[in-house]
Each structure stands twice: as structure tokens, then as C-alpha cells.
Amino acid sequence: MMHPEMPICNTCGEQVGFVSNGSGVFVGCHECNFPICKACLDYEIKEGHNACIQCGTPYDGSLTNVAEKEPVTHTTMAGHLNHSQDAGLHARNISTVSTVDSEMIDEDGNPIWKNRVESWKDKKNKKKKSVAKVAKEVQIPVDQQMGEKQGSTEANAMQPLSQIVPIPKSQITPYRVVIIVRLIILGLFFHYRITNPVESSYGLWLTSVICEIWFAISWVLDQFPKWCPINRITFTDELSARYEREGEPSELAAVDFFVSTVDPLKEPPLITANTVLSILAVDYPVDKVSCYVSDDGAAMLSFESLVETAEFARKWVPFCKRFSIEPRAPEFYFSQKIDYLKDKVQPSFVKERRAMKRDYEEYKVRVNALVAKAQKTPEEGWTMQDGTPWPGNNTRDHPGMIQVFLGHSGARDIEGNELPRLVYVSREKRPGYQHHKKAGAENALVRVSAVLTNAPYILNLDCDHYVNNSKAVREAMCFLMDPLVGRDVCYIQFPQRFDGIDRSDRYANRNTVFFDVNMKGLDGIQGPVYVGTGCVFYRQALYGYGPQSLPALSKPSSSSSCCCCGPKKPKKDLEEFQRDSRRDDLNAAIFNLKEIESYDDYERSLLISQMSFEKTFGMSSVFIESTLMENGGLAESANPATMINEAIHVISCGYEEKTAWGKEIGWIYGSVTEDILTGFKMHCRGWRSIYCMPVRPAFKGSAPINLSDRLHQVLRWALGSVEIFLSRHCPLWYGWGGGRLKLLQRLAYINTIVYPFTSLPLVAYCTLPAICLLTGKFIIPTLSNLAAVWFLGLFLSIITTSVLEIRWSGVSIEELWRNEQFWVIGGVSAHLFAVFQGFLKMLAGVDTNFTVTSKSADDLEFGELYMIKWTTVLIPPTTLLVVNLVGVVAGFSDALNKGYEAWGPLFGKVFFAFWVILHLYPFLKGLMGRQNRTPTIVILWSVLLASVFSLVWVKIDPFVSKGDSSLTQGCIAIDC
């Protein structure tokens, strides 16, 4: 039985236990009370380590004596933090330089954590034995490491926590066969297209062939990462049986939740509050949950609304757990149009639900009053209740702020039970410093949480993504806490699901094809990409360490050295080999504890020196020590009295200077889509990720459903991809040396950064139908019977691939069609602008600022769908629509004048034009709005561009052969 107040062994992470007679806590060293259990101490003595690794005092013979004085305890940070009523804002007295505390240095002047790293090899050997023992008990073969359930196990053997459910062969085999057939047909199709040019319109033909080749490459990049999709199921009951034994404290791993917000006027505080409330009420041990809210706008409105939220949580959390309601975000729970009495048997439920709804409405009124008050900022700035100015009045120049609510020593719920810890964080900002937007805010939360709680796992959510499934964390732990599956897993990604989207999903906001098709395919390779929210990270992976299963660097054999070069030649070769290997490993700047045996004594002492760690992690000895604790928990040297000051220090604006933050560790900088970069770096280090799709969606969020906001959201994503393409982290050339990123995984990452460039051939291809109709030319010559077979085969293979994809993935044909439509809409608008803006930003230094997408809490259902906001992104697709409609009218007019023989060639051209118009039809509906009205400026610009284009084309007519005398004479006759 585990005792929460008992010291934790610094070597194995288990409680040190009692002496043999059970009369007291075991103490290995009476000089410094260094925490170590009896088994680890015996192991140290057996290996020849006869002195305390902290103070150096030799162990004596009476190692089982009872401690006479009070033992050194290792309680959670909650036991040392002040009450929420007394904590106040710790916004002043910020230290600019962090030095090593006297408690952290032994009598020889060496840091304590340095000595701890020296014993890592012994610790690792013990851990390997422990894992081997568990593997023997579980009896799962190596080829089933990812959770496949064994058919027959012994009665007392532990069951796996997850299982892979492969796609049935009857579904996946035909799918793969059609992909190969389609690839062959594409080759034959391009052979025909290239060997049969259209001489009368060579320019049109060449343009179309180039575009089609690019489309084929894009299809290959998108299709083949879906070659081996898989499904997974989890066994949360087995997780509870293994780690939550009756009568014993829970052994589930702790989780730190991150919620990030910037501007409360654009991201309503009520939405952020619902996210926080759903986290506090999650079905997980309260002492294992901490919620950190990052207010990157330093808004007093966010702080005051969080104060109200903490107070309301005292009522809401026990109500949720008593009646097991779902979801546990009150706004969405009370707005459900379902029978809320289903499965409820307590007679008091109706009465308490009615009372809770009234309390929530009163809470909403208080929060809305704060929002109304914040609409106009006072000239002298905001003032707190005690009369002091709000430290964040200047959002670009303010100190760091931390406030702790709830938790072990904070306010309890109305039933007297402990609540999860809630921490408000606003990092310091000063002029002249680069703050790196969301990625910088997330890295600040990583450091703060490491100092205060240091949970081994981190779950990050956007402020508008609430916990829809209270057991979501348990679902993730079925992978992360499995000793076989979780060894090389860096994160668990959940799919994004959304509320408030119109039934037809006009602009493909749900992204069902991506989340239900592409991500399942990646899960069968090296894991899904990180999508920015709804993700559970292993903290050590964020610190840049490699996975445990990573093979150690092998030393080159001595036989490879020349015998005449003397003894120094092998040493030089070894140094060069290790230097090149570390550069290829992508985590060379970070000390990889798993490869310690491959370094000589000098290199080892250099790597574990304080200077090496500070160059990587920054000038905080408390934080550095926390990075060496694989299983989380607070460091032994942590001083509760200075913990808040240390937390303030690690969020100072200059902390990351000359460190690896944003380069090799934490969220990676260099792109507005920091999520893609962060996941990519982890996969390159050899980690894998897992895609978890519970039956009940884990998280739900809001999405911009009107056309303008949706396009600007897509523009931001595409711009981030262009930035990555033009950076050193481009998957085309980054990470090849390590050899840890699988080929199909690399193709998927290449697809994520090159897809915006498809906009260039797509715009050209969508313009071709109008040109063909206006000039009477076409991009394809008269078809032979063989050519007709290739065209027909290509169309049939495209349709068959889609049908089989629908069959194994479960997406509907409507969702597939909406995705196809928005691929064209986004490609000819947002992606096109992103390409030009990306080149301007990366090459010319012209930065583009993006506003946060508005997430309105309007009561009018789908009212936002019909809003139209003027933006230049609307011009290209509108122009394409007008040009193609004009072309169709011109084509029919020309056919009427020429007679029935012109109707045959017209059919192919009109079909081509209608292909473009049908794909842009949702865009056309979005322009019309509810009242079928389009902004005048959009109509004027589009008509003007279409008219100028048509007139110039008729005047120049470049695709008409100059040798076509009959046509020339016809034109002269018309002019006469």
C-alpha cells in the first residue's frame, strides 16, 4: 500500500518504504536524508558505490535504523501553495539571473542533479529488468507491441490496455489494388497526353499537361500515406483495475492541462470558462489534474472571469461527478436537445439539475457583466479590487503574473472535497523581445508547470475546445501507461470534432476526410501529425530526448583504423563519428541519457555539466532538475517558499535567449503552424504517435462557419506550410541523416507543406475552360478509341478509389464531395494568397499579421453562416466563376451560329466549365448570403477583371495558329 506523504526513491521512483520491523521510514543516509529505497541501496552497494550520491558520506552498517527526526517528505506542490484568497498576483520582484541554490550543491561543489545523472546507467539497467518482468507477465510477443490482444492468456495475466483493429482484408485489399491500377492508368494517360500535342493550341495543351502532372504528384503524396490504415480500441476498465486498486491511492500518471487564450473580446471568456470547467470535472483523480490557463493578452477580463469560474467550479464539479453527466461543459450540457433523464435513477436529479441550471445562468450574467464592462478601457487603465493598477494594462510591456486557484490547499467544493489545481499564467512581455505567439506561450506553460507540478504528461487544448468525453484522459493513458506500447510514444492525438456547423457542412469545416481517413492511414505508419489541440504529450519528448527504444550509437571497430597511425587515430575517428552522428540525430544539442555508454569520460562529464544543461534549458536549476525526472514529480531540492518566484523567472521574456527553446525543445518556432513543426521534429527523433478515436468524441470545439473567416483560417494554415517549406525544417531535405522518419511518413509531411503550391496550377486549370469556350480551341485532340479507353479508365479509377475509401473509412459521399469542393475553393483563394505572402515574408521580410478567428456565442442558429466580410481573398474565385459563366454563354452562342456540327466539340468544353462551376458552387452560395446579396465591391472587381481578360484575349488570341488563313479571313470579314 502506498502512502502519499512518504518520500519517493530518487533512483526508481517508488516510495522508499518502511524498515523491516515496520516502525519507521527507511533512511539510507542519516547525514542528508537522501531518499533511496532499500532495494536501490543494496544495488548501489553491490555495484561498489559505498557513499551517498548526494552528500558523499559513506554508508554505515546500521542502514535499517528508524529515522529519529522528521523525514524529508515529497508532497505535491499543492501542499505548499497559498490559498487562492491569499496568494495574490506574484507580478513583481522578478529575478533576472538564476543561480544554483546552496541546497543543490554537495560539499565538493558539484550539482546534486549531476550526481543523479552519473547514476543513470544503473537506473536504466534496473528499469530494463522491470520492463522485462512486466513483459513476461503480460505475455505479449514483440510483433504485437502496439496492443494487439493475445488470443489465449493465463488466468492471472494482465490484459493489454489497447488493441489494434486492422481494416478487414475484404475492404483494404481491393482499395490497394485500385490504387496500383490507377497509378498504371495515370502513366498510360500521360504517355498519350505528352505524345499527342494539340498543334493548333499548343500553349493551352502545354499548360494543361503541366497542371495535370502536378495534380498527379499531389495525389501520390496524399494517397500512399493511406496505404495501411488501422483502427484502435482501448480498455479503460483494465487500466483502472491495474492502476486503481481498491483501498490504495491511485497510481495513474498526473496530467497538466494547457489552455491558451489571447484576446477575450474575440475569444469570449464564457467559452474559455466552459473549457476550464470541463477540465476540472474530468473523470480522473483530482490530485493528478492541474489546469494552466495562459492569458497571452494579459487581460484583466480573463483574470476576473477565471476568478468567477473557480468559484462556480465548487458547485459544478461535484454535480457532474455525482450524476455522471456528459458533456461536462455547462453551456453545451444545458443546450443539448436530448432526454436528459435517460439513465438517471436518483430522485433528486431533476431538482438539482434545475438548481444547477439557475446557478449557471447567474454565473453567465456575472461573466457577461464583466465583458460589458471591458468594452471600454478607462484612460488611467484597469484597477484591481485592492486599488492597485492592473500589471497588464500595457499588453506589450508588463511583468509575468501567476495566480493559483483551488487545489490541495485552496478552496474545496461545496461537499468538502478537493478540487483540481487551477493556475492563471501571463508571461512577461517587453519591447524588443520576440515572443513567438502561441508557441512561445505554450513553452512558457511547459516551464511553469514543470516548476509547480511537473506532471509527466501534458494535454493542450485551444480555449474553444472543451472536454466532451470525461474519460478522454483515461483513453490516452491506455497507450501511454502501457509498459510496452508507451515506450516510444511521444503524443496521443485525438480527432477534432465541432459544434454549431450547418447540416450540409458547406465549407467542409468538420474536415472529416482528413480526420477519419488520412489520420487513420498515418496511424498505421509512424503516427498522426500533431494538429495543435486535443493532444496528450509525453513531457520528456518535448524536452528533446529520444525514445527509450532508440538504439545506442555503436562505436566503430578498432580494425577500421590504420595500424601505422598510432593510438590517436581511433580516438579521432570516434570523435568525428560521434559528432556526425549527433548532428544527424537532430537532438545533438540535447544530452541523450539513453546513449551515455557511447561517450568517453571526458565527453560524459562535459555533457552532464551545468553549462551544457543551461545552454539547452535556460538558467533555472529547479527546472533543469525537473527535466531529468522521467516519471514527473517535484525535485528534492525544490523549495516551496521560492517556488512562485522561480515560476515567475522561467516565464520572463529573456529566459529563452541563447537556449534551445523553440529550436530543439518545446513547441518549435519558425512557422505560424507550430503544431506541424513540433510533431515533425519528434517523429524525426524516432518517436511515434498514436491516433485515439473514442466512440464518444474526446473534445469538441467551435469552427468559423462563415465564408470569410473560414478562408482566413485556411490562409493561416497554408501560410504556415509555405514558411516550413522555405525553412531549414522542410521535410524534403531535413532529417534524412538520422534515418528515423519512415518514407511514407515523410511523404505525408511533404504533402502538408507543398499543398499550397497546388493553387498555382489549379487557378490556371480552372481558367482553361473559359479560354477554350471563348477561342473555340481545346486542350485535347480528337480522341482515338485507345485514348478514349485511357480517359474512361482514369475516370472509373478515380470513382472506384473514392467508393472504396468511403467503404473502409465510414465517411459519407457528401463529406467526400464537400471536401473536394473546398479543396478547389481554398486552392484558388486562400492557398494562392498564402504562397505569395509566404514568399514575401520569408524572402523580403514583409510580415503578415493575422487576427484571431472570431468565435461568437450568438444564439441565432447558423446566423454567422450568412455573414459576408469583405476580403481580397474573395476576388480570384469570384473572377473564375464569372469568366466560366461568360464562357459557357459564349460557347452556346457560337454553337447556335455555327449549326449542329459545333455541338459535339462544345460538349467537352462545357463539361469542363461546369466542373469548375460545380466545385465553386458553395462559394457562390456564400457570396449570396441569406438575402442573396453579394458585396458590391466584389461584383465590381470580378466583372472588371473578367471583362478586361475577355477583351484582351479576343484582341490577342495567342492560341490561334498564324497559318490558319481561313480563320484570319473570317476575322477580317467581320471587321469590315
Buried (B, 14 or more C-beta within 10 A) or exposed (E): EEEEEBBBBBBBBBBBBBBEEEEBBBBBBBBBBBBBBBBBBEBBEEEEBEEBBBBBBEBEEEBBBBBEEEBBEBEBBBEBBBEBEEBBBBBEEBBEEBEBBEEBBBEEEBBBBBBBBBBBBBBBEBBEEEBEEBBEBBEBEEEBBBBBBBEEBEEEBBBBBBBBEEBEEEBBEBBBEBBEBBBEBBEBBBEBBEEBEBEBBBEBBBBBBBBBBBBBBBBBBBBBBBBBBBBBBBBBEBBBEBBBEEEEEBEBBBBBBBBBBBBBBBBBBBBBBBBBBBBBBBBBBBBBBBBBBBBBBBBBBBBBBBBBBBBBBBBBBBBBBEBEBBBBBBBBBEEEEEEBEEEBEEEEBEEEBEEBEEBBEEBBEEBBEBBEEBEEEEEEEBEBEEEEEBBBBEBEBBBBBBBBBBBBBBBBBEEEEBBBBBBBBBBBBBEEBEBBBBBBBBBBBBBBBBBBBBBBBBBBBBBBBBBBBBBBBBBBBBBBBBBBBBBBBBBBBBBBBBBBBBEEBBBBBBBBBBBBBBBBBBBBBBBBBBBBBBBBBBBBBBBBBBBBEBEEBEBBEEEEBEEEEEEEBBEEBBEEBBEEBBEBBBBBBBBBBBBBEBBEEEBBEEBBBBEBBBBBBBBBBBBBBBBBBBBBBBBBBBBEEEBBBBBBBBBBBEBBEEBBBBBBBBBBBBBBBBBBBBBBBBBBBBBBBBBBBBEEBBBBBBBBBBBBBBBBBBBBBBBBBBBBBBBEBBBEEBBEEBEBBBEBBBBBBBBBBBBBBBBBBBBBBBBBBBBBBBBBBBBBBEBEEEBEBBBEBBEBBBEBBBBBBBBBBEBEEEBBBBBBBBBBBBBBBBBBBBBEBBBEBBEEEEEBEEEBBBBBBEEEEBEBBBBBEEBEBBBBBBBBBBBBBBBBEBBBEBBEEEEEEBEEBBEBBBEBBEBBBEBBBBBBBBBEBEEEEBBEEBBEBBBEBBEEBBEEBEEEBEBBEEEEEEBEEEBEEEEE
